[in-house]
Every structure is written in C-alpha cells, then in structure tokens.
Amino acid sequence: MSRLLGRLGGAAAAHPWRTIGAWLIVLVAFTTLSAGFGGTPHDDYNVPGTESQAGTEFLRAHLPAMSGADARVVVHGKGPVDPATLEGLRGRLAAMPSAGDVSPPRMSADGDTALIAVRYTIPVTDFQGTAGMDALRAAAEPLVGAGLQVEFGGQVAENISAPSGTAEAVGIVAALLILVFALGSVVAAGLPLIVAIAGLGVATAVIALLETVTDISGTAPTIATMVGLGVGIDYALLLVARHVEGLRAGLAPREAAAAANATAGSSVIVAGLTVLVSLFGLKLSTLPVYSSFGYATFAAVGAVMVASVTLVPALCGLAGRRVLPRAIRKAAPADTATPAGLRTSAGAAAAPVAVVGRPGWTARWAALVGRRPVVAALASLLVLAALAAPVLGMRTWPQDAGSQPTSNTTRQAYDLTSAEFGPGANGPLVIAVDTAKVSDVDGLVAALRAQPGVALVVPAARTGDAAVILVEPETGPQDERTTALLDHLRADVLPDGALVTGLVAVFADISDRLAERLWVVVAFVVALSLLLLTVLFRAPVVAVKAAVMNLLSVAAAYGVMTAVFQTDAGARAVGLPHAVPVSSWVPILLFTVLFGLSMDYEVFLLSRVREDWLATGDAQGSVVRGLSATGRVISGAAAIMVAVFVGFALDPDVTVKMTGVGMAAAVLIDATLVRLVLVPATMSLLGKANWWLPAWLDRLLPHVKVEHEAERELEPVA
C-alpha cells in the first residue's frame, strides 16, 4: 500500500492539472447525475418486531385511513374562531392527496383555538420533499389571509429538515483560522479546505443518488457533512504537514508529495477504513433509519479519503514551495537536490526515520509523563471517570417538536396545543383493536378512562373487524410518566388483540430497541477495530489498549452530553429552551463515528511511534519522538474537528446539535487526556511489552505496511 500510494502521489504532483481536471470531471458528472436522477430524503421509522409496528400493520390491513402519517393543524385567533371557517378548512384538508381521516375541529374552552387532526393513508416516508407541508399550507392559506394564526404539527410537519448552512460556514471559517495558525501559510491552509469541499461535493451527489434506491433520513446528509468535513480537513492537513516536513528536509516538491503520500497517506487510508468499518455497526441497530445514516456518512468519509490521497499531492505539487511559511522561504532558498538518506519504495527520498521532528512542547510533555507514568495515568482516569459519571442518569427519547426552536411552526403548534388542550394532545396513543378478539370495545374504553394519568379517551373509528381508540395522557410525549403509562397499559390493561401504536409508542419502542442493540454494536465495532489494529501494527497489546482508551473517551463524551442536555442551564447554553432527554438516535450514531475518529488519531500517532521503534529499538524514546513529530499536527487536527463539530452544535435540529456537542467533547477529550496523558503514560509503563507478539500470531498475521518502517531500499529516484 505504501509503495502504491507513493507512486500515486508522485504522479499526481508531477501532473497536477490532469489530476485536478479528473476530479472536476468526476464532480460535474456526479452532480449532473444527481440533478437528473437524485431522490429526496425520507425517514423510515418502521421498527420490525415491535408492538407499535404490529399495530400499524394491522391498521394498514383493516383501517387504512388511520394507518399512515398524521398531521395537526392548530388555528388560533384573538377571539372565538368562526365554525364555518373551520368547516371550510376541514373540507380542503380532506381533499388533499392521500388524506384519509380528518377529525372534526376540537375547540378550546374559550373558543379561540381549534385543533384538527389529519390521518393519511400513506406513511410519512412516502411524501416527496415538502409536498405534504405544501398541501397543508395551501389548505390553510385563506385563514392566514383572514388574520388567523395557523401552525402545523405531527409527523408530516416534523419530518421536514432544512439545514441552514450556518453550521458548515462556522466550521469552515474556524478551520481556516486554525490551519493558518498551524501551518503558517495561507496557501497551505487553503489546500485542506479545497480537498474537503471537493470530496463533500461528490459525496453530496452520491447521497442524492442513493435516495433514489433507498430511504435516506432527512438528518443523515447533515450528519454526513459534519463528519466528512471534519475528517476531510484532518486527512488533508496530515498530508500537507508531512509534505511540508519533506520540503524542509530538502526534498523537491514532487518527491515530498510522493513521500507524504507513502507515509501519511497510508495512515489516512487506514484511518479512513477504520471509520468506514465502524459505520457498518449501524446496520446492527436493525432500524432502517440508522442504516441510512451509515450509507450517507460512508459516502462522505470515502469521498474525502480518496480526495485526500489524490488531490493533496496534486495541489502541493502545483503550489511548490509556497506551502512553506514566507519566513522559511526567504531564509532558505529552494534546494531541489535530493538529500542523502532513505530511498523509499515509493521512489522518493526521505529523511532518516529516527529524526521524526523537532523537539517541542509535546516532546517535553511526553518525557515528563514518562517520568511519572502511574500518577499521570491515575489522574487522567479519575478525570475521565468524573466526566463519564452523568451517563448513569442518561434518559433517551427521540426528538419531538417540544425541543425545537420557538420560531418553528412545529414548536408553536406544540405550545398552543399544550396550553389549550393539555400536553398529552401532542402525542396521543393510538390503540388498534382486533374486534374478533376483543368483543367489548365499549368496556375497554371505560377501562382506559379509569386509568390514572389518562386525560381523554376517544373512540376514533370502527369497522366490522377493527376499531381505533385514541388515548391522550395527562403528560407530554417526552415526559417519563407518559412512557410509564404506555408500559402500564400494555402490561396490565389491554387484552390480547389490542395493540398500542402511534408516534409516542413508536418512539418508545425505538428507544427500547436502540438501548438493547447498543451493546451489540459496541461489541461488533470494538472487535473489528481490534482485529484491524492488530493486523496493522502487529501488536495486540497496543490494539487492546487503544480500544480501551477509545471506550473511555466515548463514555466521557456521553457524560458531557447528558450533563449539557439534561439540565436546564446546559440546554439553554446550547440554544434550547429547557432540559431535554438525549435523543435516542444519538448514542449508537455517536459511538460508531467517534470510535472510528478516535482510532484515526491512534493510527497517526502509533504509525510514527512504530516507525521510530523499528528504527531505534528504544521503547520509551520512540514514544517521545513519535509524539513530538505528530503532537502539533494532531492537536491542530483535533482543534479543527472541535471547531467543525461546535459549529454544527448551532444547528436548530436537536439530533444534529447533540451529535455536534458529543463529538466536540469526545475529540477534545481524546486529543488531551487520552493522546497527551494516557498514551505516553501507559506506553512508558509497558515499555517493550507494547510491541509483544506471540510467535504463532506472527505467523498468522499478514504483513501490512502502514508507514515505511525504516526501510532503506536504495532504489533510484524516478
């Protein structure tokens, strides 16, 4: 792999315009295809094997008018609302495409607010783009023109996701500033951004094409952009930094690009593959919407990874020595002669591998930690445990309109409904009754009305073999008491043949399913990562240590996220009106992505440490020199990641916001406590045991070169 990437980097640097032109052709081709054949995002909330799904399937077979998506239209006036106006609205709503059942207007006690519930015959995933909301707005337009306030809630309204672009802009600007500081050159700083944006351009088109053949969640492209932008800039930064190192060592631009691609490029491929492997864990959640997150993020990470090892050497070759800071260019004129030293298998010369970087604060810090490894390790573990502690109180629930910004129509509909009809009206429980098994439906209605925590029970529809009963709790959808009521009804009240479905029941089943599957995903991702790292570094101790450390950093990120969002002060600090449960979508998504990203830094650092270890045999010194060589770049890369993820924490979508906060916290923890304290401390304690490999395992493992590993092949420079 190292030789192939070195030749690829050398060729791209020698013919930069061909490479750039090829990327432009690919970008235009995919963009054109997506414009002509791309689909639109859809959320698939089916949860196979659950009671809510069984209830939905029963209604689809027996009462299709009550089986699909729902919407709530809330009409509010300064005084009593005219009944004739509401009947006209009801007629227009009933005439909408796929509208099944439209309830009579439900009036508030003072008559100034009306609630009309719409049930569709199709699931929310069958709506194309904003078609459902457009039809609702068109039906309500005469009322808005008459001065009435009309707001929309329910699945159709809440399923619309429209990224503002603010998160991406904030992340890009912050990343540019950090890059200029880290590299000391505006030209060098601009290269990673160009590469990441080019890769994301292709990925966006690929995601749009995927939407034509499978359901892709409306939130998935935003999550994919967040991850793709962060890793794309990081991968390119590592390549540019290694290229600059080669130029400073006296290599010509083409040779420096080849050497950077052969070394740092190999690490980029391995790190990218680790992220991609981790994303496979999302399939084990058994939820289609999670698979869509995996598909979209897979496309983004894959595209920026390929862009990094092709576009970076091309742009570096085109820029020449302008990637160096101006002061260095003036102090040392270009010397294109190849210095004495290594001749890599990629065909480019490189400086002796033991000289991996100038001594700096990271080297001094690593040496300091190495002198007191037990104290450093225990102190960092205590801090990680303190950060992770709040996770013991984590409560999960999929997002709903109650946690959206107050400017959204869904939030305004939610607040109006809560104020005028009670919070439970925002999330009624839908009970599907098989009348062949439950003959006394009226008795069931009476039993439901007698239950504590029930505000209203309404028989909504009935046919010869099926009936629907709507139950409104006294509490809102996110309230723990609502979930407790749901569990009570299922376990103690409802007879065989009565199934609870509806959005609240679906969300409760989603939370339960994801809590069950989290440990399966964790085991799968950790096992694959252990296998991959063991093969790459031929060091099972290092692989196990890396997995444990990454688990600690993810647990700490969970704790930080819980402390922020489940307290009023923390929630307000990130733009929410009050404390909310952690979105059920976030923990598994966060784990799979973060485990891959944490492994990125592990691969980058261990590649250099192993490179030095093989050259010198000095276990502790190799840690100091490896951290010295990568510390500044990894710190800069982590700072970029944090900046990008904090930018996405500004997104109004709660799932995106939580993911941004969790990822920013995890990367910050990983780049400081883990990479700067735990890694040098544990590697100092273990010494040569870090690289222990049993003879039988040595025979079984294939030889995969991540870095040059101090090869001194005297091949001629092409």
C-alpha positions in Angstrom: 0.0 0.0 0.0 2.8 2.4 0.9 4.6 1.9 -2.5 1.3 2.3 -4.5 0.3 5.5 -2.6 3.8 6.9 -3.1 3.7 6.4 -6.8 0.2 7.8 -6.9 1.3 10.9 -5.0 4.4 11.4 -7.2 2.3 11.1 -10.4 -0.3 13.5 -9.1 2.3 16.0 -8.1 4.1 15.7 -11.5 0.8 16.2 -13.4 -1.3 18.3 -11.1 -3.7 19.7 -13.8 -4.5 16.2 -15.0 -5.5 15.2 -11.5 -7.5 18.4 -10.9 -9.2 18.0 -14.2 -10.1 14.4 -13.5 -11.7 15.5 -10.2 -13.6 18.3 -11.9 -14.9 15.7 -14.4 -16.0 13.4 -11.6 -17.6 16.2 -9.7 -19.5 17.5 -12.7 -20.6 14.0 -13.7 -22.0 13.1 -10.3 -23.6 16.4 -9.8 -25.3 16.1 -13.2 -26.5 12.6 -12.5 -27.8 13.6 -9.1 -29.7 16.6 -10.6 -31.3 14.4 -13.2 -31.9 11.2 -11.2 -31.4 12.1 -7.5 -34.1 11.5 -5.0 -35.3 13.2 -1.8 -34.7 12.3 1.8 -37.2 10.1 3.7 -37.2 8.9 7.3 -38.2 5.3 7.7 -39.5 4.8 11.3 -40.5 1.2 10.9 -39.4 -0.9 13.8 -39.7 -4.5 12.8 -40.7 -6.9 15.6 -42.3 -4.4 17.9 -45.9 -4.0 19.1 -46.2 -0.5 17.6 -45.2 -1.9 14.2 -47.6 -4.7 14.5 -50.4 -2.2 15.4 -49.5 -0.1 12.3 -49.6 -3.2 10.1 -53.0 -4.2 11.5 -54.4 -0.7 10.7 -52.9 -0.8 7.2 -54.8 -4.0 6.5 -58.1 -3.1 8.2 -58.4 0.7 8.6 -56.0 2.2 6.0 -57.5 5.7 6.6 -56.0 5.6 10.1 -52.7 3.8 9.3 -50.5 6.4 7.8 -48.8 9.6 8.9 -50.5 12.2 11.0 -50.6 16.0 11.0 -52.2 18.5 13.4 -53.5 21.9 12.2 -53.8 24.4 15.1 -55.9 27.5 14.4 -55.7 30.4 16.9 -57.5 33.7 16.8 -57.8 36.8 19.0 -61.4 35.8 19.7 -63.7 32.8 19.0 -62.9 31.2 15.7 -65.8 31.0 13.2 -67.1 27.4 12.9 -67.9 27.9 9.2 -64.3 28.9 8.6 -63.1 25.7 10.3 -65.5 23.5 8.3 -64.2 25.1 5.1 -60.6 24.3 6.2 -61.7 20.7 7.1 -63.1 20.2 3.6 -59.9 21.4 2.0 -57.8 19.2 4.2 -59.9 16.2 3.3 -59.3 16.9 -0.4 -55.6 16.7 0.0 -53.8 13.8 -1.8 -53.6 10.7 0.5 -55.7 12.3 3.3 -57.6 9.5 5.0 -59.4 10.8 8.0 -59.9 14.4 9.1 -61.3 14.9 12.6 -64.0 17.5 13.4 -62.5 20.7 14.9 -61.8 20.3 18.6 -62.4 23.7 20.3 -60.6 25.0 23.3 -62.6 26.1 26.4 -62.6 29.8 25.4 -63.2 29.0 21.7 -60.2 30.9 20.4 -58.2 27.8 19.3 -59.2 24.8 17.2 -57.3 21.6 16.7 -57.9 19.5 13.6 -56.2 16.1 13.3 -55.4 14.7 9.9 -54.6 11.0 9.3 -53.1 9.9 6.0 -53.3 6.6 4.1 -49.5 6.6 3.4 -46.5 6.7 5.8 -44.6 9.9 6.2 -41.7 8.4 4.1 -43.9 8.4 1.0 -44.2 12.2 0.9 -41.9 13.7 -1.7 -39.9 16.6 -0.3 -42.1 19.2 1.2 -45.2 18.1 -0.7 -47.1 17.2 2.5 -46.4 20.6 4.1 -47.1 22.5 0.9 -50.6 20.9 0.7 -51.3 21.8 4.4 -50.2 25.4 3.9 -52.3 25.7 0.7 -55.4 24.5 2.6 -54.8 27.0 5.4 -54.0 29.9 3.2 -57.5 31.5 3.3 -57.4 31.5 7.2 -53.9 33.1 7.2 -55.2 35.7 4.8 -58.1 36.4 7.2 -55.6 37.2 10.0 -55.8 33.9 11.9 -52.6 32.1 13.2 -52.3 28.7 11.7 -49.5 26.3 12.9 -48.7 22.7 11.9 -47.6 19.8 14.0 -47.5 16.0 13.7 -45.3 13.7 11.7 -45.7 15.5 8.3 -44.6 18.8 9.7 -41.9 17.5 12.0 -40.3 15.4 9.2 -39.2 18.4 7.2 -35.5 19.1 7.7 -33.9 22.2 6.1 -30.2 22.8 7.0 -29.5 26.4 7.4 -25.9 26.2 6.2 -24.7 28.2 9.3 -23.1 25.2 10.9 -21.0 24.5 7.8 -20.0 28.1 7.4 -18.9 28.5 11.1 -16.9 25.2 10.9 -15.1 26.2 7.7 -14.2 29.7 8.9 -12.9 28.3 12.2 -11.0 25.5 10.4 -9.3 28.0 8.1 -8.1 30.2 11.0 -6.7 27.1 12.8 -5.0 25.9 9.6 -3.3 29.2 9.1 -2.0 29.2 12.6 -0.9 25.5 12.4 0.8 25.7 9.0 1.9 29.3 8.9 1.0 29.7 5.3 -2.3 30.8 3.7 -1.6 28.6 0.7 -1.0 25.5 2.8 -4.1 26.3 4.9 -6.3 26.6 1.9 -5.4 23.2 0.5 -7.2 21.0 3.1 -10.4 23.1 2.8 -10.4 22.7 -1.0 -9.8 19.0 -0.8 -12.6 18.5 1.9 -15.1 20.6 -0.1 -14.3 18.7 -3.3 -14.8 15.4 -1.6 -18.0 16.5 0.0 -19.3 17.8 -3.4 -19.0 14.3 -4.8 -20.4 12.7 -1.6 -23.5 15.0 -1.7 -24.2 13.9 -5.2 -23.8 10.3 -4.3 -26.1 10.6 -1.3 -28.8 12.2 -3.6 -28.4 9.2 -6.0 -28.7 6.8 -3.0 -32.0 8.4 -2.2 -33.5 7.1 -5.4 -32.8 3.4 -4.4 -33.2 3.5 -0.6 -34.6 5.7 2.2 -32.1 8.2 3.5 -33.1 10.1 6.6 -33.5 13.9 6.3 -30.9 14.4 9.0 -28.4 11.9 7.5 -26.9 14.3 4.9 -26.2 16.9 7.7 -24.5 14.3 9.9 -22.5 13.0 6.9 -21.4 16.6 6.1 -20.3 17.2 9.7 -18.2 14.0 9.8 -16.9 14.4 6.2 -15.9 18.0 6.7 -14.0 17.2 9.9 -12.2 14.1 8.7 -11.6 15.6 5.2 -9.8 18.6 6.6 -7.9 16.5 9.1 -6.7 13.9 6.5 -5.6 16.7 4.1 -3.9 18.5 7.0 -1.8 15.5 7.9 -0.7 15.0 4.3 0.2 18.7 3.9 2.1 18.7 7.2 4.1 15.7 6.1 4.7 17.3 2.7 6.0 20.5 4.4 8.2 18.3 6.5 9.7 16.8 3.4 10.3 20.2 1.8 12.1 21.4 5.0 14.3 18.3 4.8 15.4 19.4 1.3 13.1 17.3 -1.0 11.8 18.6 -4.2 8.0 19.2 -4.3 7.3 16.1 -6.3 9.4 13.9 -4.1 8.0 15.4 -1.0 4.4 14.8 -2.2 5.3 11.1 -3.0 6.9 10.6 0.4 4.0 12.2 2.2 1.5 10.1 0.3 3.5 6.9 1.0 3.7 7.6 4.8 0.9 9.9 6.0 -1.3 8.8 3.0 -1.0 5.2 4.3 -2.2 6.4 7.7 -5.1 8.3 6.1 -6.3 5.2 4.3 -6.0 3.1 7.4 -7.8 5.7 9.5 -10.5 6.2 6.9 -11.1 2.4 6.6 -11.4 2.3 10.4 -14.2 4.9 10.3 -15.9 3.0 7.4 -15.6 -0.3 9.3 -17.1 1.3 12.4 -20.1 2.6 10.3 -21.0 -1.0 9.5 -22.1 -1.3 13.1 -25.1 0.9 12.4 -26.7 -1.9 10.4 -26.8 -3.9 13.6 -29.3 -1.5 15.1 -32.0 -3.2 12.9 -33.6 0.2 12.2 -33.7 1.3 8.6 -33.2 5.0 9.5 -29.9 4.1 11.2 -28.7 2.3 8.1 -29.4 5.5 6.1 -27.0 7.4 8.5 -24.4 4.8 7.8 -24.8 5.0 4.0 -24.6 8.8 3.9 -21.6 9.0 6.2 -19.9 6.1 4.4 -20.2 8.1 1.2 -18.8 11.3 2.8 -15.8 9.7 4.5 -15.0 7.5 1.5 -15.1 10.5 -0.9 -12.9 12.8 1.3 -10.4 9.9 1.9 -9.9 9.4 -1.8 -9.7 13.1 -2.4 -7.0 13.5 0.2 -4.6 11.0 -1.4 -5.1 12.3 -4.9 -5.9 16.0 -4.7 -3.5 16.9 -1.9 -0.3 15.8 -3.8 -1.6 17.4 -6.9 -2.2 20.7 -5.2 1.0 20.5 -3.3 2.9 19.9 -6.5 1.2 22.8 -8.1 1.9 25.1 -5.2 5.6 24.2 -4.9 7.4 25.8 -2.1 4.6 28.3 -1.5 3.1 25.9 1.1 6.1 26.8 3.3 5.8 29.9 5.6 7.2 33.0 3.9 9.9 33.4 6.5 11.3 29.9 5.8 11.1 30.5 2.0 13.2 33.7 2.4 15.6 32.2 4.8 16.3 29.0 2.8 16.1 29.2 -0.9 14.7 26.2 -2.7 17.1 23.3 -3.0 15.7 20.6 -5.3 18.6 18.3 -4.8 17.7 15.0 -3.2 19.4 14.8 0.2 21.2 11.7 1.4 19.0 9.4 3.4 16.3 7.0 2.8 15.1 5.9 -0.6 11.6 4.8 -0.1 9.9 2.1 -2.0 7.6 4.8 -3.4 10.5 6.2 -5.3 11.0 9.3 -3.2 13.7 10.2 -0.8 13.0 10.8 2.8 15.0 11.9 5.8 16.2 9.3 8.2 13.2 8.0 10.1 14.6 8.4 13.6 14.7 12.1 13.1 10.9 12.5 13.1 10.5 16.0 14.3 12.0 19.0 16.1 11.8 18.8 19.9 8.9 20.8 21.1 6.4 21.1 23.9 4.9 17.7 23.1 8.3 16.0 23.4 8.9 17.7 26.7 5.4 16.8 27.9 5.8 13.1 26.8 9.1 12.9 28.6 7.5 14.5 31.8 4.6 12.0 31.7 7.1 9.2 31.1 8.9 10.0 34.3 5.7 9.8 36.4 3.5 7.4 34.4 1.5 6.0 37.3 0.5 9.4 38.6 -0.4 10.7 35.1 -2.4 7.6 34.3 -4.4 7.6 37.5 -5.1 11.3 37.4 -6.4 11.1 33.8 -8.5 8.1 34.6 -10.1 10.0 37.5 -10.9 12.9 35.3 -12.4 10.6 32.6 -14.5 8.9 35.3 -15.8 12.2 36.6 -16.7 13.3 33.1 -18.4 10.0 32.4 -20.4 9.9 35.6 -23.5 11.7 34.4 -24.1 8.9 31.8 -25.6 6.8 34.7 -28.6 9.2 34.6 -28.9 9.4 30.8 -32.5 9.1 29.6 -33.1 8.7 25.9 -36.1 9.8 23.7 -36.3 10.6 20.0 -36.6 14.3 19.4 -40.1 15.9 19.0 -41.4 19.4 18.5 -41.2 20.2 22.2 -37.5 20.7 21.9 -37.4 22.6 18.6 -36.7 26.4 18.4 -39.7 28.6 19.3 -39.6 30.1 15.8 -40.6 26.8 14.2 -44.2 26.2 13.2 -44.0 22.7 14.8 -42.9 24.2 18.1 -45.6 26.9 18.0 -48.2 24.2 17.3 -46.9 22.2 20.1 -47.0 25.1 22.6 -50.5 26.1 21.5 -51.8 22.6 21.8 -50.3 22.1 25.3 -51.7 25.4 26.5 -55.2 24.9 25.2 -55.8 21.2 25.2 -53.1 19.8 27.6 -49.6 18.4 26.8 -50.9 14.9 26.1 -52.8 16.2 23.0 -49.4 16.5 21.3 -48.8 12.7 21.5 -52.0 10.6 21.7 -51.6 6.8 22.0 -53.3 5.0 19.1 -54.8 1.7 20.2 -55.6 -0.7 17.3 -58.3 -3.2 18.4 -59.0 -6.5 16.6 -62.7 -6.8 17.3 -62.6 -10.6 16.5 -60.5 -11.0 19.7 -61.9 -8.0 21.7 -65.7 -8.0 21.6 -66.4 -5.5 24.3 -64.8 -2.3 22.9 -67.0 0.0 25.0 -65.8 -1.8 28.1 -62.2 -1.3 27.0 -62.9 2.4 26.5 -64.3 2.6 30.0 -61.4 0.8 31.5 -59.0 3.1 29.8 -60.8 6.2 31.1 -60.4 4.9 34.6 -56.6 4.7 34.4 -54.6 7.3 36.3 -52.6 9.5 34.0 -55.2 9.4 31.2 -56.7 12.8 30.3 -59.0 11.8 27.4 -60.2 8.7 25.6 -61.9 8.9 22.2 -63.3 6.1 20.1 -62.0 7.3 16.7 -63.1 4.8 14.1 -64.7 1.3 13.8 -65.3 -1.2 11.1 -66.7 -4.8 11.2 -63.3 -6.3 12.4 -61.3 -3.4 13.6 -61.5 -0.3 15.9 -59.3 2.6 16.8 -59.2 4.3 20.2 -57.3 7.4 20.9 -55.9 7.9 24.4 -54.4 11.3 25.5 -52.1 11.1 28.5 -52.0 13.9 31.0 -48.3 14.4 30.3 -46.4 15.3 27.1 -44.5 12.9 24.8 -41.1 13.4 26.4 -42.3 13.0 30.0 -41.2 9.8 31.7 -44.8 9.4 33.1 -46.1 9.1 29.6 -43.7 6.2 28.9 -44.7 4.7 32.3 -48.4 4.9 31.3 -47.7 3.2 28.0 -45.9 0.4 29.7 -48.8 0.0 32.2 -51.4 -0.1 29.5 -49.5 -2.7 27.6 -48.8 -4.9 30.6 -51.9 -4.6 32.8 -54.9 -3.1 30.9 -55.0 -4.0 27.3 -56.3 -7.5 26.4 -54.9 -9.7 23.7 -55.9 -8.2 20.3 -55.4 -4.6 21.4 -52.1 -3.0 20.2 -50.7 0.4 21.1 -49.2 2.3 18.2 -48.8 6.0 17.2 -45.8 8.2 17.3 -45.3 8.0 21.1 -45.5 4.2 21.1 -43.2 4.1 18.1 -40.6 6.4 19.8 -40.8 4.3 23.0 -40.1 1.1 21.0 -37.3 2.8 19.2 -35.7 3.8 22.4 -36.0 0.3 23.8 -34.7 -1.3 20.7 -31.7 1.1 20.5 -30.9 0.5 24.2 -30.9 -3.2 23.5 -28.8 -3.1 20.3 -26.2 -0.6 21.6 -24.2 -3.4 23.2 -24.3 -5.5 20.1 -23.0 -2.5 18.1 -20.3 -1.8 20.7 -19.1 -5.4 20.6 -19.0 -5.5 16.8 -17.2 -2.2 16.3 -14.6 -2.9 19.1 -13.9 -6.4 17.8 -13.4 -5.3 14.2 -11.2 -2.4 15.3 -9.1 -4.7 17.5 -8.6 -7.0 14.6 -7.7 -4.2 12.2 -5.2 -2.6 14.6 -3.6 -5.9 15.4 -3.1 -6.7 11.7 -1.7 -3.2 11.0 0.7 -2.8 13.9 1.3 -6.5 14.8 0.9 -5.5 18.4 -2.1 -7.0 20.2 -1.3 -5.1 23.4 -1.4 -1.8 21.6 -4.6 -2.7 19.9 -6.4 -3.6 23.2 -5.0 -0.5 24.9 -6.3 1.7 22.1 -9.8 0.1 22.2 -10.0 0.6 26.0 -8.9 4.2 25.7 -11.4 5.0 23.0 -14.2 3.4 25.0 -13.2 5.7 27.9 -13.3 8.8 25.7 -16.7 7.8 24.3 -18.1 7.2 27.8 -16.8 10.7 28.8 -18.4 12.2 25.8 -21.7 10.6 26.7 -21.4 12.0 30.2 -20.7 15.5 28.9 -23.7 15.3 26.6 -26.0 14.1 29.4 -24.9 16.9 31.7 -25.4 19.5 29.0 -28.8 18.5 27.6 -30.5 17.0 30.7 -30.0 20.2 32.7 -31.8 23.5 32.1 -28.6 25.6 32.4 -26.8 23.4 29.9 -29.7 23.1 27.5 -30.1 26.9 27.4 -26.4 27.4 26.8 -26.7 25.5 23.5 -29.9 27.2 22.4 -32.7 25.0 23.8 -35.5 26.4 25.9 -35.3 23.7 28.6 -33.7 20.4 29.5 -34.5 17.5 27.2 -33.7 13.8 27.1 -30.8 12.7 25.0 -32.1 11.8 21.5 -32.4 8.1 21.1 -30.7 8.4 17.7 -27.5 9.8 19.1 -25.8 7.2 21.4 -25.2 4.5 18.7 -24.5 7.0 16.0 -22.1 8.8 18.2 -20.3 5.6 19.3 -19.8 4.3 15.8 -18.5 7.6 14.4 -16.4 8.5 17.5 -14.8 5.1 17.8 -13.6 5.5 14.2 -12.4 9.1 14.6 -10.6 8.2 17.9 -8.8 5.4 16.0 -7.7 8.0 13.5 -5.5 9.7 16.0 -4.3 6.4 17.4 -3.2 5.3 13.9 -1.5 8.6 13.1 0.4 8.6 16.4 1.2 4.9 16.5 2.5 4.9 12.9 5.2 7.3 13.9 6.0 5.6 17.2 6.3 2.2 15.5 8.3 3.7 12.7 10.8 5.1 15.3 10.7 1.9 17.4 11.6 -0.3 14.4 14.5 2.1 13.6 15.9 2.5 17.1 14.5 -0.2 19.4 14.1 2.5 22.0 10.6 1.8 23.5 10.3 5.0 25.6 12.3 7.3 23.3 10.1 6.3 20.4 7.0 7.5 22.2 8.6 10.8 23.0 9.8 11.3 19.4 6.6 10.0 17.9 4.5 12.3 20.0 6.9 15.2 19.2 6.5 14.5 15.4 2.7 14.3 15.5 1.7 16.3 18.5 1.4 19.7 16.8 -0.4 18.2 13.7 -2.8 16.0 15.8 -3.5 19.0 18.1 -4.3 21.1 15.1 -6.4 18.4 13.5 -8.3 17.9 16.8 -8.8 21.7 17.1 -10.3 21.7 13.6 -12.6 18.8 14.4 -13.8 20.5 17.6 -14.4 23.7 15.7 -16.4 21.9 13.0 -18.4 20.0 15.5 -19.1 23.1 17.7 -20.3 24.8 14.5 -22.8 22.0 14.0 -23.9 22.4 17.6 -25.5 25.6 16.4 -27.8 23.7 14.1 -31.5 24.0 15.1 -32.1 20.3 14.7 -31.8 18.7 18.1 -30.2 15.5 16.9 -27.6 17.4 14.9 -27.0 19.7 17.9 -26.5 16.8 20.3 -24.2 15.0 17.8 -22.1 18.1 17.4 -21.7 18.6 21.1 -21.0 15.0 21.8 -18.4 14.8 19.0 -16.7 18.0 20.0 -16.4 16.8 23.6 -15.1 13.4 22.6 -12.4 14.8 20.3 -11.3 17.4 22.8 -11.1 14.7 25.5 -9.3 12.3 23.1 -6.7 14.8 22.0 -5.9 16.0 25.5 -6.4 13.4 28.3 -6.0 10.4 26.1 -3.5 11.3 23.5 -1.3 13.6 25.7 -1.5 11.8 29.0 -2.8 8.2 28.9 -1.0 7.1 25.7 2.5 8.2 26.8 1.8 7.0 30.4 0.7 3.5 29.5 3.3 3.1 26.8 6.0 4.1 29.3 4.7 1.6 31.8 4.5 -1.2 29.3 7.8 -0.5 27.6 8.8 -3.2 25.1 5.6 -5.1 26.0 3.7 -2.7 23.8 5.2 -4.5 20.8 4.9 -8.1 22.1 3.7 -10.5 19.5 3.4 -14.3 20.1 5.3 -16.4 17.5 2.1 -18.3 16.5 0.3 -15.0 15.9 3.2 -13.6 14.0 2.9 -16.5 11.6 -0.8 -16.0 11.1 -0.9 -12.2 10.6 -0.3 -10.7 7.2 2.3 -8.1 6.8 0.7 -4.7 6.1 3.0 -1.6 6.0 1.3 1.5 7.4 4.5 3.6 7.2 7.9 3.0 5.7 9.0 1.2 8.8 12.6 2.4 8.3 13.1 0.6 5.0 16.4 1.5 3.4 15.8 0.5 -0.1 18.3 2.1 -2.4 16.1 2.5 -5.4 16.9 5.2 -7.9 14.7 8.3 -7.8 12.5 8.4 -10.9 
